[in-house]
Amino acid sequence: MKKMIVTLSALMVSMLLFAGIASAHVVVFPKETTQGTYEKFTVRVPTEKDVPTIKVELKIPADVEISSTQPVFGWKADLVKDANGKVTSIVWTATGDGLSPSEFGEFSLQGKVSAKTTSIQWKADQTYKDNSVVSWTGDEKSDHPASITKVNPVPANATVAADGDMVTTDSSTSKLPLYFSIGAAVLALLSLITVWMRKTK
């Protein structure tokens, strides 16, 4: 019995360690968004080696038009653009020690999602202080998968405004002004009838 408990404990520890390693990927959040909207995306970068992470390059898919990045203390952001001025990648470079093996970093950006896409694939290169590079560009079953964001269609009860904000249009709420107008008209008619009846008495 004692031997079985020791074996099970060792197995559980191994599973936890494996889960920790397996989940230590470069991931872009949120994992889901909506077509045609402006979204804040956040890149979470863990350090998996015994040396610091000093640079992160995120390739910007054609499905997203980047408008800005959020400043990160200790890091400099450079936007790489094509001939048309579209941002094709963002490079964050450490101005200090970078991310140590016990740390992770988060880098945020804002952009508009295409109104036609259904999925965004984020490819990234992570550079360590020893000049080694890990490319997060594989499929979901690879050791270094690219992060995927699912893009949902605009809900039937919502619209996307010109500024990229999604506005919910609840049918019951949108008809409230009409209901109030009808109610006011009925009350006014009842008042007229009451006044007329009093005059005829």
Disulfide bonds with the S-S distance in Angstrom:
none
